[in-house]
């Protein structure tokens, strides 16, 4: 049985995609945000990549991406369903 493929970090390529598809996004600001997230170690690269591409496609801004990447409830929809008493 073969192992499941794992997405490898490709920050430069993600920044190039942002520059090509969303000229309104400041790529240096995006680079800084991605560096902050990478330094924190959470979320994982596949989540960062998916959230970033989603933000680009939906026409959202970096603030929306920052919230999506730093708010644990946004990272794990299952956690929203739990009730803590």
VENKA-V798929 format. One record per pair of residues at least 24 apart in sequence whose ideal C-beta (glycine too) atoms are under 10 Angstrom apart, sorted by the first residue. I is the first residue (numbers start at 1). J is the second residue. If there is no record, write none. Layout:
BEGIN
i=I j=J
i=I j=J
END
This chain:
BEGIN
i=6 j=44
i=6 j=45
i=6 j=46
i=7 j=44
i=7 j=45
i=7 j=46
i=7 j=47
i=7 j=48
i=7 j=49
i=7 j=50
i=8 j=45
i=8 j=46
i=8 j=49
i=9 j=34
i=9 j=38
i=9 j=44
i=9 j=45
i=9 j=46
i=9 j=48
i=9 j=49
i=10 j=45
i=10 j=49
i=11 j=35
i=11 j=38
i=11 j=45
i=11 j=48
i=11 j=49
i=11 j=52
i=13 j=49
i=14 j=45
i=14 j=48
i=14 j=49
i=14 j=52
i=14 j=53
i=14 j=56
i=15 j=52
i=17 j=49
i=17 j=52
i=17 j=53
i=17 j=56
i=18 j=52
i=18 j=53
i=18 j=55
i=18 j=56
i=18 j=62
i=20 j=56
i=21 j=53
i=21 j=56
i=21 j=57
i=22 j=55
i=22 j=56
i=22 j=57
i=22 j=59
i=22 j=60
i=22 j=61
i=24 j=59
i=24 j=61
i=25 j=55
i=25 j=56
i=25 j=60
i=25 j=61
i=25 j=62
i=25 j=65
i=26 j=61
i=26 j=62
i=29 j=61
i=29 j=62
i=29 j=66
i=30 j=55
i=30 j=56
i=30 j=62
i=30 j=65
i=32 j=62
i=33 j=62
i=33 j=63
i=33 j=65
i=33 j=66
i=33 j=69
i=33 j=70
i=34 j=65
i=34 j=69
i=36 j=66
i=36 j=69
i=36 j=70
i=37 j=65
i=37 j=66
i=37 j=69
i=37 j=70
i=40 j=69
i=40 j=70
i=42 j=69
i=42 j=70
i=42 j=72
i=42 j=75
i=43 j=68
i=43 j=69
i=43 j=70
i=43 j=72
i=43 j=74
i=43 j=75
i=43 j=76
i=44 j=75
i=47 j=74
i=47 j=75
i=47 j=76
i=48 j=75
i=51 j=75
END
